[in-house]
Amino acid sequence: MEVVWFKRDLRVYDHAALTQASKRGKVLPLYIVEPELWLQPDMSARHWNFITETLIQLREDLATLGQPLIIRVGNVIDILSEFLHAGFIESIWSHQETGNGWTYDRDLKVAQWCRLNGIAWHELQNHGVQRPIASRDGWASKWDQLMAEPPSIPPQLAPLDLEPGPIPSSANLQLSPDICPQRQIGGRRLGMERLESFLNQRGENYQQAMSSPLEGAHACSRLSPYLAWGALSMREVVQATKFRQRTFDANAVNWRKSLRSFSGRLHWHCHFIQKLEDEPRLEFENLHRLYNGLRPAEPDSECLTAWASGQTGYPFLDACMRSLNATGWLNFRMRAMVMATASYHLWMDWRAPGLVLARLFTDYEPGIHWNQVQMQSGTTGINAIRIYNPVKQGYDQDSDGIFTRRWVPELSAIADTHLQEPWKAPNSSVVLGKSYPDRIFDHLSAAKLARDRIWSVRRHPDFREEADRIQSKHGSRKRTSKTRKRPPTSQQLSIAFES
């Protein structure tokens, strides 16, 4: 049989591996739950719960085609070996995966097992990430060509005499309890509903509203978890967006601007994942090596806990982290701010707070996540240094205080005038250090110290040579007429950081 191994592609529509395998013979659609993967420090129960909901619907969709999804729990090679010895494997089909370091190593082992056993493993391109590439030259045009191709149509499948197998719970996988009451629910149908409502109702003010954590929760597409785990394909989102753009009349100014902005961020989605595909070490190491050793290897555990739980004494920063804990989502600018605060104001190495955020984001996509974490920590060597002021961001992005008060109710006695700086309120002594914590850092002095430290590296005589190498390998190839375009900033984030 042709084994179709589902990974981060939990759908039947526009699933090239499924369609191609069905042309070769009987298909065994397989999802393998890997307990060791779920013990990795970047994985969490909210991820698994979203996947579980998506797997339930995938099983139903495959059953409609003729054969429900087969689920097995264990080591991939052990399970494939069992199917091989039972005479079930002719070849294996899957989409290429750019996951975390653990899945990268696992795929190397699977490839070796296939070679030793004479099994052909067909890995097809899942979205715009290209493998392998010698250069980024022409990358964008190839992305456009791929996105313009017709989507793969789900095939009819022959039924198999195999037990489908249960879907384990997060407790079965020994995942820590993860209370996320407002998490997005998984499954392709809800993803399609999100896409339809964004393109036809919610997205009109996307360009203006996406910077606000309050307005952005409605105006952003909210497609990122469905793309991250493959309930939707990038191609179908791109094509649906282009179709919608062709329907606007001359008066739809906001719609035109918003979907043009959204379309650009769909490009950035794959642009960032490509970086991890080309340089897997950036999940663990500073992209620019001169930053090695700049920050302490281990974070202050009390500061990390206070930051992660929204107890820093900075109301807007705390509101963002509490919202993220409860919803699994945060808009792009606030993702940049919370990471920058951990890296600059608290002077943590990006790996520890990056792992916290990886576990909290329902839409965790390693290729996007670790690039953005390094960008907001200033260690890429090619991006602008942006040290967000958590007080100013509160005034700018939550001027009426609605978002802050929703998530930090302890400040109900503090007047609106001092909401973002409660230490300046006449009654601060009644609240601070009692129902709400005192500040764990001074944002102005901490920012100045961080700026001096980070720029001391940039002034190093060897800095530019390494930065040019990074830009040559990973940077966008777009150019202006006279000068090279600046690398993407925090306002050019990929879809997982804005939708």
C-alpha positions as CSV (number, residue, x, y, z in Angstrom):
1,M,0.0,0.0,0.0
2,E,0.9,3.6,-0.3
3,V,1.2,5.0,3.2
4,V,0.3,8.7,3.4
5,W,2.0,10.1,6.6
6,F,0.1,13.1,7.9
7,K,2.1,15.6,9.9
8,R,1.5,19.4,9.7
9,D,-1.0,19.0,6.9
10,L,-4.2,17.8,8.5
11,R,-6.6,18.2,5.6
12,V,-7.7,16.3,2.5
13,Y,-8.2,19.3,0.2
14,D,-5.0,20.5,-1.6
15,H,-3.1,17.6,-0.1
16,A,-0.7,16.7,-2.9
17,A,0.8,13.6,-1.1
18,L,-2.7,12.1,-0.7
19,T,-3.7,12.7,-4.3
20,Q,-0.5,11.5,-5.8
21,A,-0.4,8.4,-3.6
22,S,-3.9,7.4,-4.6
23,K,-2.8,7.2,-8.3
24,R,-0.3,4.5,-7.3
25,G,-2.5,2.1,-5.4
26,K,-4.4,1.6,-2.2
27,V,-3.8,4.3,0.4
28,L,-3.2,3.9,4.1
29,P,-3.8,7.3,5.6
30,L,-1.7,7.4,8.8
31,Y,-1.1,9.9,11.7
32,I,1.5,8.9,14.3
33,V,1.3,10.4,17.7
34,E,4.9,10.6,19.0
35,P,5.1,10.7,22.8
36,E,8.7,11.8,22.7
37,L,7.8,14.8,20.5
38,W,5.2,15.9,23.0
39,L,7.8,15.8,25.8
40,Q,9.9,18.5,24.0
41,P,10.0,21.9,25.8
42,D,8.3,23.8,23.0
43,M,5.2,21.6,22.9
44,S,2.1,22.0,25.1
45,A,-1.4,20.7,25.8
46,R,-3.1,23.5,23.9
47,H,-1.2,22.5,20.8
48,W,-2.3,18.9,21.2
49,N,-5.9,19.8,22.0
50,F,-6.1,21.9,18.8
51,I,-4.6,19.0,16.9
52,T,-7.0,16.5,18.4
53,E,-10.0,18.5,17.2
54,T,-8.4,18.8,13.8
55,L,-7.7,15.0,13.7
56,I,-11.3,14.2,14.5
57,Q,-12.5,16.1,11.5
58,L,-9.7,14.8,9.3
59,R,-10.8,11.3,10.2
60,E,-14.4,12.1,9.2
61,D,-13.3,13.7,5.9
62,L,-11.2,10.7,5.0
63,A,-14.0,8.3,5.9
64,T,-16.2,10.2,3.5
65,L,-13.6,9.5,0.8
66,G,-13.7,5.8,1.7
67,Q,-11.1,5.2,4.4
68,P,-10.9,6.9,7.8
69,L,-7.6,8.0,9.3
70,I,-5.4,5.4,11.0
71,I,-3.9,6.6,14.2
72,R,-1.0,4.9,16.0
73,V,1.0,6.0,19.1
74,G,4.7,5.4,19.5
75,N,8.0,5.8,17.7
76,V,7.7,6.4,14.0
77,I,10.2,3.8,12.9
78,D,8.8,1.1,15.2
79,I,5.3,1.7,13.8
80,L,6.5,1.8,10.2
81,S,8.4,-1.4,10.8
82,E,5.3,-3.1,12.0
83,F,3.4,-2.1,8.9
84,L,6.3,-3.2,6.7
85,H,6.5,-6.6,8.3
86,A,2.7,-7.0,7.9
87,G,3.1,-6.3,4.2
88,F,1.4,-3.0,4.2
89,I,4.1,-0.6,2.8
90,E,4.9,-0.2,-0.9
91,S,6.1,3.4,-0.4
92,I,5.6,6.4,1.9
93,W,4.2,9.8,1.0
94,S,4.2,12.9,3.0
95,H,4.7,16.6,2.7
96,Q,8.0,18.2,3.6
97,E,8.1,19.4,7.1
98,T,10.0,22.3,8.6
99,G,9.4,21.6,12.3
100,N,11.5,21.9,15.4
101,G,14.9,20.3,15.9
102,W,13.4,17.1,17.2
103,T,11.3,16.5,14.1
104,Y,14.3,17.4,11.9
105,D,16.4,14.7,13.6
106,R,13.4,12.2,13.4
107,D,13.1,12.8,9.6
108,L,16.8,12.0,9.1
109,K,16.3,8.7,11.0
110,V,13.2,7.9,8.9
111,A,15.0,8.6,5.7
112,Q,17.8,6.3,6.8
113,W,15.3,3.6,7.7
114,C,13.7,3.9,4.3
115,R,17.0,3.5,2.5
116,L,17.9,0.4,4.6
117,N,14.6,-1.2,3.8
118,G,14.4,-0.2,0.1
119,I,11.3,2.0,0.7
120,A,10.7,5.0,-1.4
121,W,9.8,8.1,0.6
122,H,8.1,10.7,-1.5
123,E,8.2,14.2,0.2
124,L,6.2,16.8,-1.6
125,Q,6.2,20.5,-1.1
126,N,3.6,21.7,1.4
127,H,3.6,25.4,0.9
128,G,6.1,28.0,-0.3
129,V,9.2,26.7,1.5
130,Q,11.6,25.2,-1.1
131,R,14.0,22.3,-0.5
132,P,16.8,22.4,-1.3
133,I,17.9,25.8,-2.5
134,A,21.3,27.1,-3.2
135,S,20.3,30.7,-3.2
136,R,17.3,32.9,-2.4
137,D,17.5,34.4,-6.0
138,G,14.2,33.8,-7.7
139,W,12.5,32.5,-4.5
140,A,9.6,35.0,-4.6
141,S,8.7,34.2,-8.2
142,K,8.7,30.5,-7.5
143,W,6.4,31.1,-4.5
144,D,4.0,33.0,-6.8
145,Q,4.1,30.2,-9.3
146,L,3.3,27.5,-6.7
147,M,0.5,29.5,-5.2
148,A,-1.1,29.9,-8.6
149,E,-1.2,26.1,-9.3
150,P,-4.6,24.4,-9.1
151,P,-5.2,22.8,-5.7
152,S,-5.1,19.0,-5.4
153,I,-8.6,17.4,-5.4
154,P,-9.3,14.8,-2.7
155,P,-9.4,11.3,-4.2
156,Q,-11.7,8.4,-3.5
157,L,-10.1,5.8,-1.3
158,A,-10.6,2.0,-1.0
159,P,-11.5,0.8,2.5
160,L,-9.0,-1.1,4.5
161,D,-9.5,-3.8,7.2
162,L,-7.5,-2.0,9.9
163,E,-8.5,-0.7,13.3
164,P,-8.5,3.1,13.1
165,G,-7.1,3.5,16.6
166,P,-7.9,6.0,19.4
167,I,-6.7,9.6,19.8
168,P,-4.8,9.9,23.1
169,S,-5.6,12.7,25.5
170,S,-3.1,15.3,26.6
171,A,-3.0,13.5,29.9
172,N,-2.1,10.3,28.1
173,L,0.8,12.1,26.6
174,Q,1.9,13.4,30.1
175,L,1.4,17.0,29.1
176,S,1.1,19.5,31.9
177,P,-2.4,20.9,32.5
178,D,-3.0,23.9,30.3
179,I,-6.0,26.0,31.0
180,C,-6.8,28.1,27.9
181,P,-10.5,28.8,28.1
182,Q,-10.6,31.1,25.1
183,R,-8.4,29.0,22.8
184,Q,-9.4,28.8,19.1
185,I,-11.0,25.4,18.3
186,G,-9.3,23.2,15.8
187,G,-10.7,21.6,12.6
188,R,-10.9,22.5,9.0
189,R,-14.6,23.6,9.0
190,L,-13.9,26.3,11.6
191,G,-10.8,27.4,9.6
192,M,-12.9,27.8,6.5
193,E,-15.4,29.8,8.5
194,R,-12.6,32.1,9.7
195,L,-11.4,32.6,6.2
196,E,-14.8,33.4,4.8
197,S,-15.7,35.8,7.6
198,F,-12.4,37.6,7.3
199,L,-12.5,38.1,3.6
200,N,-16.2,39.2,3.6
201,Q,-16.9,40.8,6.9
202,R,-14.1,41.1,9.5
203,G,-11.2,42.2,7.4
204,E,-12.2,45.6,6.1
205,N,-10.3,47.5,8.8
206,Y,-7.5,44.9,9.1
207,Q,-4.7,47.4,8.2
208,Q,-5.7,49.9,10.8
209,A,-6.8,47.5,13.6
210,M,-4.1,44.8,13.5
211,S,-1.8,46.7,15.9
212,S,-4.4,46.8,18.6
213,P,-4.7,43.7,20.9
214,L,-8.4,44.6,21.4
215,E,-9.5,45.4,17.8
216,G,-7.1,43.0,16.2
217,A,-8.7,40.0,17.9
218,H,-11.7,40.6,15.6
219,A,-10.1,42.3,12.6
220,C,-7.2,40.0,12.1
221,S,-7.8,36.8,10.1
222,R,-7.2,34.4,13.0
223,L,-6.1,31.8,10.4
224,S,-2.7,31.2,11.9
225,P,-3.3,28.0,13.9
226,Y,-5.2,26.5,10.9
227,L,-2.2,27.2,8.7
228,A,0.3,26.2,11.3
229,W,-1.2,22.7,11.7
230,G,-2.3,22.3,8.1
231,A,-6.1,22.4,8.4
232,L,-5.9,25.0,5.6
233,S,-3.3,25.2,2.9
234,M,-1.5,28.4,2.1
235,R,-2.4,28.0,-1.5
236,E,-6.2,28.0,-0.9
237,V,-5.9,31.1,1.4
238,V,-3.8,32.9,-1.2
239,Q,-6.2,32.1,-4.0
240,A,-9.3,33.0,-1.9
241,T,-7.7,36.3,-1.1
242,K,-6.9,37.1,-4.7
243,F,-10.4,36.1,-5.8
244,R,-11.9,38.5,-3.2
245,Q,-9.6,41.3,-4.2
246,R,-11.0,41.1,-7.8
247,T,-14.5,41.7,-6.5
248,F,-14.1,45.1,-5.0
249,D,-15.6,48.2,-6.5
250,A,-13.8,51.5,-6.7
251,N,-15.2,52.7,-3.4
252,A,-13.8,49.8,-1.3
253,V,-10.7,51.7,-0.3
254,N,-10.3,50.1,3.2
255,W,-10.8,46.6,1.8
256,R,-8.2,47.1,-0.9
257,K,-5.6,48.4,1.5
258,S,-6.3,45.7,4.1
259,L,-6.2,42.8,1.7
260,R,-3.1,44.1,0.0
261,S,-1.4,44.2,3.5
262,F,-2.7,40.8,4.3
263,S,-1.5,39.4,1.0
264,G,2.0,40.7,1.7
265,R,2.0,38.9,5.1
266,L,1.1,35.6,3.4
267,H,4.3,35.9,1.5
268,W,6.3,36.6,4.7
269,H,4.9,33.4,6.2
270,C,6.9,31.2,4.0
271,H,9.8,33.6,3.8
272,F,10.5,33.1,7.5
273,I,10.0,29.4,7.6
274,Q,12.5,29.1,4.7
275,K,15.2,30.6,7.0
276,L,14.8,27.7,9.5
277,E,14.7,25.2,6.6
278,D,18.0,26.6,5.4
279,E,19.7,27.0,8.8
280,P,18.1,24.8,11.5
281,R,20.6,26.0,14.2
282,L,18.7,29.3,14.6
283,E,16.3,27.5,16.8
284,F,19.1,27.1,19.3
285,E,21.9,29.5,18.5
286,N,22.2,33.2,17.8
287,L,22.0,33.8,14.0
288,H,24.8,36.3,14.3
289,R,27.5,34.6,16.3
290,L,29.0,37.8,17.8
291,Y,26.0,37.9,20.1
292,N,27.1,34.6,21.7
293,G,27.6,35.1,25.4
294,L,26.1,38.6,25.5
295,R,23.3,37.6,27.8
296,P,23.3,35.2,30.8
297,A,22.9,31.6,29.7
298,E,20.2,31.0,32.3
299,P,17.4,33.5,33.1
300,D,16.4,34.8,36.5
301,S,13.7,32.3,37.3
302,E,11.6,34.7,39.3
303,C,11.7,37.3,36.6
304,L,10.8,34.8,33.9
305,T,7.9,33.5,36.0
306,A,6.6,37.1,36.6
307,W,6.9,38.0,32.9
308,A,5.2,34.8,31.8
309,S,2.3,35.1,34.2
310,G,1.7,38.8,33.7
311,Q,3.1,40.0,37.1
312,T,5.8,42.5,36.1
313,G,4.1,45.6,37.4
314,Y,3.6,47.0,33.9
315,P,-0.1,46.9,33.3
316,F,-0.2,46.8,29.5
317,L,2.6,44.2,29.3
318,D,0.9,42.1,32.0
319,A,-2.5,42.4,30.2
320,C,-0.9,41.1,27.0
321,M,0.7,38.1,28.7
322,R,-2.5,37.3,30.7
323,S,-4.5,37.5,27.5
324,L,-2.1,35.2,25.7
325,N,-2.3,32.7,28.6
326,A,-6.1,32.6,28.4
327,T,-6.6,32.8,24.6
328,G,-3.5,31.3,22.9
329,W,-3.3,34.3,20.6
330,L,-1.8,37.8,20.5
331,N,-1.6,40.3,17.7
332,F,1.7,40.9,16.0
333,R,2.9,44.1,17.6
334,M,2.2,42.8,21.1
335,R,4.1,39.6,20.3
336,A,7.0,41.7,19.4
337,M,6.7,43.8,22.5
338,V,6.4,41.0,25.0
339,M,9.5,39.2,23.5
340,A,11.5,42.4,23.3
341,T,10.7,43.2,26.9
342,A,12.0,39.8,28.0
343,S,15.2,40.2,25.9
344,Y,16.0,43.8,26.5
345,H,14.5,45.1,29.7
346,L,14.9,41.8,31.6
347,W,18.1,41.0,29.6
348,M,17.2,37.3,29.1
349,D,18.7,35.0,26.5
350,W,15.9,34.6,23.9
351,R,15.7,30.8,24.2
352,A,13.9,30.6,27.7
353,P,11.2,33.2,27.0
354,G,10.9,31.9,23.4
355,L,10.0,28.5,24.8
356,V,7.4,30.0,27.1
357,L,5.8,31.8,24.1
358,A,6.1,28.7,21.9
359,R,4.0,26.7,24.4
360,L,1.5,29.6,24.8
361,F,0.9,30.3,21.1
362,T,-1.7,27.9,19.7
363,D,-0.4,28.8,16.3
364,Y,3.2,27.8,17.1
365,E,5.1,27.4,13.8
366,P,8.8,26.8,14.6
367,G,10.1,28.3,11.4
368,I,8.3,31.6,12.0
369,H,8.5,31.6,15.8
370,W,12.3,31.3,16.3
371,N,13.0,33.8,13.5
372,Q,10.8,36.3,15.2
373,V,12.1,35.6,18.6
374,Q,15.6,36.3,17.4
375,M,14.5,39.4,15.5
376,Q,12.9,40.9,18.6
377,S,16.0,40.1,20.6
378,G,18.3,41.8,18.2
379,T,20.5,38.8,17.5
380,T,19.9,38.3,13.7
381,G,22.4,41.0,12.8
382,I,20.3,42.2,9.9
383,N,17.1,43.6,11.5
384,A,16.4,46.9,13.1
385,I,16.9,47.1,16.9
386,R,13.4,47.8,18.4
387,I,13.2,48.2,22.1
388,Y,9.5,48.6,22.8
389,N,8.5,50.9,25.7
390,P,5.8,48.9,27.5
391,V,4.3,52.1,29.0
392,K,4.2,53.9,25.6
393,Q,2.7,50.9,23.9
394,G,-0.1,50.9,26.5
395,Y,-0.9,54.5,25.8
396,D,-0.6,54.0,22.0
397,Q,-2.5,50.7,21.6
398,D,-4.9,50.9,24.5
399,S,-5.6,54.6,24.9
400,D,-9.0,54.1,26.6
401,G,-7.6,51.3,28.9
402,I,-10.3,48.8,28.0
403,F,-7.9,46.0,27.2
404,T,-5.7,46.6,30.2
405,R,-8.6,46.8,32.6
406,R,-10.1,43.6,31.2
407,W,-7.0,41.6,32.1
408,V,-5.6,43.5,35.1
409,P,-8.7,44.1,37.3
410,E,-6.5,44.7,40.3
411,L,-6.1,48.3,39.1
412,S,-9.8,49.2,39.4
413,A,-8.9,51.8,42.0
414,I,-6.3,53.5,39.8
415,A,-7.7,56.4,37.7
416,D,-7.5,56.2,33.9
417,T,-4.9,59.0,34.0
418,H,-2.4,56.7,35.7
419,L,-3.5,53.3,34.5
420,Q,-0.4,52.6,32.4
421,E,1.9,54.1,35.2
422,P,0.2,53.2,38.4
423,W,3.3,54.1,40.5
424,K,2.5,57.7,39.7
425,A,-1.1,57.5,41.1
426,P,-1.8,59.3,44.4
427,N,-3.3,56.1,45.8
428,S,-0.5,53.8,44.5
429,S,0.4,52.6,47.9
430,V,-3.0,51.1,48.4
431,V,-2.6,48.8,45.4
432,L,1.1,48.3,44.5
433,G,2.9,45.6,46.5
434,K,-0.5,44.4,47.7
435,S,-3.1,43.4,45.1
436,Y,-0.8,44.2,42.2
437,P,3.0,43.9,42.2
438,D,5.6,46.6,42.1
439,R,7.6,47.0,39.0
440,I,10.3,44.4,38.6
441,F,12.4,46.7,36.4
442,D,12.7,50.3,35.4
443,H,11.8,50.5,31.8
444,L,13.8,53.6,31.0
445,S,17.1,52.7,32.6
446,A,16.8,49.0,31.5
447,A,16.2,50.1,27.9
448,K,19.2,52.4,27.9
449,L,21.5,49.7,29.3
450,A,20.3,47.1,26.8
451,R,20.7,49.6,23.9
452,D,24.3,50.3,24.9
453,R,25.1,46.5,25.2
454,I,23.5,45.5,21.9
455,W,25.1,48.4,19.9
456,S,28.5,47.6,21.4
457,V,28.3,44.4,19.4
458,R,27.2,46.1,16.2
459,R,30.2,48.4,16.4
460,H,32.6,45.4,16.5
461,P,34.9,45.4,13.4
462,D,33.9,41.9,12.4
463,F,30.1,42.6,12.7
464,R,29.4,43.8,9.2
465,E,31.1,40.8,7.4
466,E,28.9,38.3,9.3
467,A,25.8,40.4,8.8
468,D,26.4,40.6,5.1
469,R,26.7,36.8,5.0
470,I,23.4,36.4,6.8
471,Q,21.7,38.9,4.6
472,S,23.0,37.2,1.5
473,K,21.7,33.8,2.6
474,H,18.4,34.8,4.2
475,G,17.4,38.3,3.1
476,S,14.7,39.3,0.7
477,R,15.9,39.8,-2.9
478,K,13.7,42.8,-3.5
479,R,15.6,46.0,-4.3
480,T,15.0,49.7,-4.7
481,S,16.5,51.5,-7.7
482,K,19.5,52.8,-5.8
483,T,19.8,51.0,-2.5
484,R,19.2,47.6,-1.0
485,K,15.8,47.4,0.7
486,R,16.1,47.2,4.5
487,P,15.5,43.8,6.0
488,P,12.0,43.1,7.4
489,T,11.1,44.9,10.7
490,S,8.7,44.0,13.3
491,Q,6.0,45.6,11.2
492,Q,6.5,43.1,8.4
493,L,5.8,40.0,10.5
494,S,4.5,36.7,9.1
495,I,0.9,35.6,9.4
496,A,1.5,33.7,12.7
497,F,2.6,37.0,14.2
498,E,-0.3,39.1,13.1
499,S,-3.4,37.1,12.3
